[in-house]
């Protein structure tokens, strides 16, 4: 991703998972976009992440598969 528009298109390419209501999905996508904004602007990401939605964790990875937020942001190891 080179800009926020690319990140937004990427995030919006994910379909809402079954069992997740529209409001929750919208909030997760908004947080993912915020994570990309911080990453692209080289700003600190100051949120704790503790979600059970696998797609969210895919949204916050760069094209090489690395997380764009610090590992200290996670409440647990997302690779489990």
N, C-alpha and C positions, 0 to 999 in steps of 0.2 A: 504494500500500500504506500502510495506516495503522497496522498492527501486525504482529507476527511471525506470527500465525495467518493473516492475509491473504497474507503472503509465502510461508508454507509451502504454502498451497493453490495459489498461483501456480506455485511451483517444482515441486510434485508433479503439476501438470497437463501437464508435458512427458513424452512417452514416451521410454523409453531408446532412444538411437540404435542402429541396426544396427551391429554390430562392436564395441560397447563393452560390456565385461562388467559384470555386476551390481555387483560390488565397486567398480569405478571410477566407475560412475554414482552409486552411493550416496555416495561421497566427494565428487564434484562437487556433488551436491545439498546435502550438509552444508556445504561451503564457501560455496555461494551463500546458504544460510540464515544463515551467520555474517556474510557481507557485508551482508545485510539487517539483521541485529541491530545491527551497527556503525552502519549508516546511520540506522536508526530511533532509536538511543540516542545519536546524535551522538558516536560513539567513533571512534578512528582504526582503519583497516583496515591491518594490518601484514603482508600476505602478497603474494608475487609471483604473478602470474597468467601462465601460459604453457600454455594448453590448446588443442587443435585441435578441440574440440567446439563447433560453432556454437551449439547450444542453451544451453550454459553462459553464453555472452555475452549471450544474450537474457534469461536468468534474472536477470542483475545490472544490468538497466536499469529506470528508473522508467517510469511510464505515458507520459511524453513522449519516451521513447527515449534519455534521458541515462543514462550509466553512474553507478551509485551508489558506485563506488569511485574513488579518484584515478587519473588517467591514469598516474601514476608507478608504479602497481601492475602495469602490463602490461609484459611482456618485449618486446612488439612492438605495432604499431598494429593493434588488432582490427578496424578498419574495412577492412583489406586483404582 
